[in-house]
Amino acid sequence: MVDLIRDEFARDQRGLTQREITIISLIAAGHSNKAIAIQLGVAPETIKTHLKRIFLKLSAHTRAEAVVHVKRTGFDAHVQTHSLKRAHSTLEVFIKHVPTAVAMFDRDMRYVAHTDRWLRDYNLPDEPLIGRSHYEVFPDIPDHWKAKHQRVLKGATESCPEEVFRRADGSTNIIRWEIRPWHLQDDSIGGVMMLTEEISERKRLERELWKLAKQDSLTGLPNRLQFNERLESSTRRTTAADSRSA
């Protein structure tokens, strides 16, 4: 699709290359040469070289003339469309392969993007959730979480270091989570970004380690370490009670 857009409109713009289309779109958005260079991972001098070629192809002498030209010919809308599609594709690839459970939602809590880890952590089918309601995918979400989602959509950030998520099928997930808003180009809130970490296995291991440290593995009774801790605790309580009585 990008190739079709490029081929269709490059003729009208006197053969602008894909890189030149990207640069002129960034110029139209108000970016400086240095900012464009950083974004594209090239030297500022390289951007200047591209600009000379763009000016030549558009018969322009300044950045302003080049921008006016693309706006006058209607090419600007196609540049913006292409840039948005390119940014969206890049975002999808980036999010998909992040090694944590991350999901983005619009203002109606419909999936915009999610990682593969999100599907694995919550035992969901290996198929995209894009466009589906979060509350349809998880009908067992408690009301107090839904209330938090609404607060985040108004600009708040919510988090919890540990919480049990009880599923409708009887299973549970112990998760650490953070929810924050994401913003559109005009700084308005576009939706919610949710980052979660499934820590059920970690909590299970912690319980096992506690048992190994505090209980005899054969009898299940408190071992010497736990006996001494209980004795010290009882001694402290007795001493405190004697002090109050005196």
C-alpha positions as CSV (number, residue, x, y, z in Angstrom):
1,M,0.0,0.0,0.0
2,V,2.8,2.4,0.9
3,D,4.5,1.6,-2.4
4,L,1.3,2.4,-4.3
5,I,1.0,5.7,-2.6
6,R,4.6,6.5,-3.3
7,D,4.3,5.5,-7.0
8,E,1.0,7.3,-7.5
9,F,2.1,10.6,-6.2
10,A,5.8,10.7,-6.8
11,R,5.1,11.6,-10.5
12,D,3.1,14.6,-9.4
13,Q,5.9,15.7,-7.1
14,R,8.6,15.3,-9.8
15,G,10.0,12.1,-8.5
16,L,10.4,12.5,-4.8
17,T,12.0,9.5,-3.2
18,Q,10.6,7.7,-0.2
19,R,13.2,9.3,2.1
20,E,12.4,12.8,0.6
21,I,8.7,12.3,1.2
22,T,9.4,11.5,4.8
23,I,11.6,14.5,5.2
24,I,9.2,17.0,3.6
25,S,6.4,15.6,5.8
26,L,8.6,16.2,8.9
27,I,9.4,19.7,7.6
28,A,5.7,20.4,7.1
29,A,5.1,19.3,10.7
30,G,7.6,22.0,11.9
31,H,10.7,19.8,12.7
32,S,14.2,21.3,12.4
33,N,17.0,19.7,10.4
34,K,18.6,18.5,13.6
35,A,15.4,17.0,14.9
36,I,14.8,15.2,11.5
37,A,18.4,14.0,11.5
38,I,18.0,12.5,15.0
39,Q,14.7,10.8,14.1
40,L,16.1,9.3,10.9
41,G,19.5,8.4,12.4
42,V,21.6,10.4,10.0
43,A,23.8,13.5,10.1
44,P,22.3,17.0,9.8
45,E,24.4,17.5,6.7
46,T,22.6,14.6,5.1
47,I,19.3,16.3,5.6
48,K,20.7,19.4,4.0
49,T,21.7,17.4,1.0
50,H,18.2,15.9,0.7
51,L,16.7,19.3,1.0
52,K,18.7,20.6,-1.9
53,R,17.4,17.8,-4.1
54,I,13.8,18.4,-2.9
55,F,14.0,22.1,-3.6
56,L,15.3,21.3,-7.1
57,K,12.5,18.8,-7.8
58,L,9.8,21.2,-6.5
59,S,11.4,24.3,-8.0
60,A,11.5,25.8,-4.5
61,H,14.2,28.0,-3.0
62,T,13.2,27.7,0.7
63,R,11.7,25.2,3.2
64,A,8.5,27.4,3.3
65,E,8.2,27.3,-0.5
66,A,8.5,23.6,-0.6
67,V,5.8,23.2,2.1
68,V,3.5,25.6,0.3
69,H,4.0,23.6,-2.9
70,V,3.0,20.3,-1.4
71,K,0.0,21.9,0.4
72,R,-1.2,23.6,-2.8
73,T,-1.0,20.4,-4.8
74,G,-2.9,18.5,-2.2
75,F,0.0,16.2,-1.7
76,D,0.3,17.2,2.0
77,A,-2.7,15.1,2.9
78,H,-1.2,12.0,1.3
79,V,2.1,12.7,3.0
80,Q,0.3,12.8,6.4
81,T,-1.6,9.7,5.6
82,H,1.6,7.9,4.7
83,S,3.4,9.1,7.8
84,L,0.5,8.0,10.0
85,K,0.5,4.5,8.4
86,R,4.3,4.3,8.7
87,A,4.2,5.3,12.4
88,H,1.3,2.9,13.1
89,S,3.2,0.0,11.4
90,T,6.3,0.8,13.4
91,L,4.3,1.0,16.6
92,E,2.7,-2.4,15.9
93,V,6.0,-4.1,15.3
94,F,7.6,-2.5,18.3
95,I,4.8,-3.4,20.7
96,K,4.2,-6.9,19.4
97,H,7.7,-7.9,20.3
98,V,8.2,-6.2,23.6
99,P,9.0,-9.0,26.1
100,T,6.3,-7.9,28.7
101,A,2.6,-7.9,28.8
102,V,1.6,-4.5,27.3
103,A,-1.7,-3.4,25.7
104,M,-3.0,-0.1,24.3
105,F,-6.6,0.9,24.2
106,D,-8.7,3.7,22.7
107,R,-11.1,5.8,24.8
108,D,-13.7,3.1,24.5
109,M,-11.3,0.5,25.9
110,R,-11.0,-1.2,22.5
111,Y,-7.6,-2.7,21.7
112,V,-5.3,-0.6,19.6
113,A,-2.2,-2.8,20.0
114,H,-0.8,-5.5,22.3
115,T,2.2,-7.7,22.8
116,D,2.4,-11.4,22.2
117,R,3.2,-11.8,25.9
118,W,-0.2,-10.3,26.8
119,L,-1.8,-13.3,25.1
120,R,0.4,-15.8,26.8
121,D,0.2,-14.4,30.3
122,Y,-3.6,-14.5,30.2
123,N,-3.9,-17.8,28.3
124,L,-5.8,-16.1,25.4
125,P,-6.0,-17.6,21.9
126,D,-3.1,-16.7,19.6
127,E,-5.1,-14.2,17.5
128,P,-5.1,-10.4,17.3
129,L,-7.4,-8.5,19.7
130,I,-7.3,-5.3,17.7
131,G,-10.7,-3.6,17.7
132,R,-12.2,-5.8,20.4
133,S,-13.5,-4.4,23.7
134,H,-11.3,-5.2,26.7
135,Y,-14.4,-5.9,28.7
136,E,-15.5,-8.5,26.0
137,V,-12.2,-10.2,26.2
138,F,-12.2,-10.1,30.0
139,P,-15.9,-10.2,31.1
140,D,-14.7,-11.0,34.7
141,I,-12.9,-7.6,35.2
142,P,-14.1,-6.2,38.6
143,D,-15.9,-2.9,38.8
144,H,-13.2,-1.2,40.8
145,W,-10.8,-1.8,37.9
146,K,-13.3,-0.3,35.4
147,A,-13.5,2.8,37.7
148,K,-9.7,3.1,37.6
149,H,-9.8,2.9,33.8
150,Q,-12.2,5.9,33.8
151,R,-9.9,7.9,36.1
152,V,-6.9,7.2,33.8
153,L,-8.9,8.4,30.8
154,K,-9.2,11.7,32.7
155,G,-5.4,11.9,33.2
156,A,-4.6,9.8,36.3
157,T,-2.0,7.1,36.6
158,E,-2.9,4.0,38.6
159,S,-0.7,1.2,39.8
160,C,-0.6,-1.8,42.2
161,P,2.5,-3.9,43.2
162,E,0.4,-7.0,43.7
163,E,-3.2,-7.9,43.1
164,V,-5.2,-11.1,42.6
165,F,-7.3,-11.3,39.4
166,R,-10.0,-14.0,39.7
167,R,-11.1,-15.3,36.4
168,A,-14.6,-16.5,35.5
169,D,-13.2,-20.0,34.8
170,G,-12.0,-20.3,38.4
171,S,-8.3,-19.6,37.7
172,T,-6.4,-16.7,39.2
173,N,-3.6,-14.4,38.1
174,I,-1.4,-12.6,40.6
175,I,-0.3,-9.5,38.8
176,R,1.7,-6.3,39.2
177,W,0.2,-3.5,37.1
178,E,0.4,0.1,36.0
179,I,-2.1,2.0,33.8
180,R,-1.5,5.4,32.3
181,P,-3.0,7.6,29.5
182,W,-1.4,8.0,26.1
183,H,-1.7,11.2,24.2
184,L,-2.5,12.3,20.7
185,Q,-0.4,14.9,18.8
186,D,-2.6,17.7,20.1
187,D,-2.0,16.5,23.7
188,S,-5.5,15.2,24.2
189,I,-5.9,11.8,25.7
190,G,-6.2,9.1,23.1
191,G,-6.7,6.2,25.4
192,V,-5.1,3.9,28.0
193,M,-1.8,2.0,28.1
194,M,-1.7,-1.0,30.4
195,L,1.5,-2.7,31.6
196,T,1.2,-5.9,33.7
197,E,3.5,-8.5,35.0
198,E,2.2,-12.0,35.9
199,I,3.9,-12.9,39.2
200,S,1.9,-16.0,40.2
201,E,4.9,-18.2,39.8
202,R,7.1,-15.9,41.7
203,K,4.7,-15.8,44.6
204,R,4.5,-19.6,44.6
205,L,8.3,-19.8,44.8
206,E,8.3,-17.3,47.6
207,R,5.9,-19.5,49.6
208,E,8.0,-22.6,48.9
209,L,11.1,-20.8,50.1
210,W,9.3,-19.6,53.3
211,K,8.4,-23.2,54.0
212,L,12.0,-24.4,53.5
213,A,13.2,-21.6,55.8
214,K,10.7,-21.9,58.5
215,Q,9.3,-25.5,58.5
216,D,10.9,-29.0,58.9
217,S,10.6,-30.6,55.5
218,L,9.8,-34.1,57.0
219,T,7.3,-33.2,59.8
220,G,5.9,-29.9,58.6
221,L,6.5,-28.5,62.1
222,P,8.3,-25.2,62.8
223,N,12.0,-25.7,62.7
224,R,14.6,-24.1,65.0
225,L,14.6,-20.8,63.1
226,Q,10.9,-20.3,63.4
227,F,10.9,-21.6,67.0
228,N,13.5,-19.0,67.9
229,E,11.6,-16.2,66.1
230,R,8.4,-17.1,68.0
231,L,10.2,-17.3,71.3
232,E,11.8,-13.8,70.7
233,S,8.4,-12.4,69.7
234,S,6.7,-13.8,72.9
235,T,9.5,-12.5,75.0
236,R,9.2,-9.0,73.6
237,R,5.4,-9.0,74.2
238,T,5.8,-10.2,77.8
239,T,8.5,-7.6,78.5
240,A,6.3,-4.8,77.0
241,A,3.3,-6.0,79.1
242,D,5.4,-6.0,82.3
243,S,6.6,-2.5,81.5
244,R,3.1,-1.2,81.2
245,S,2.0,-2.9,84.4
246,A,5.0,-1.3,86.3
